[in-house]
Amino acid sequence: MPSVAPFGLLIPVLSLIGQGIGLLPAVIALFLYLQLPNRS
């Protein structure tokens, strides 16, 4: 999964609660990206 994909998924969902682009989506996307398994 590319690192930008969580933003593309989160922006429409979070825009429903008034948080389209900003700190909250960035923190959530970073957290989700860190949960991915490490591919070595």
Buried (B, 14 or more C-beta within 10 A) or exposed (E): EEEEEBBEBBBEEBEEEEBBEEEBBEEBBEEBBEEEEEEE
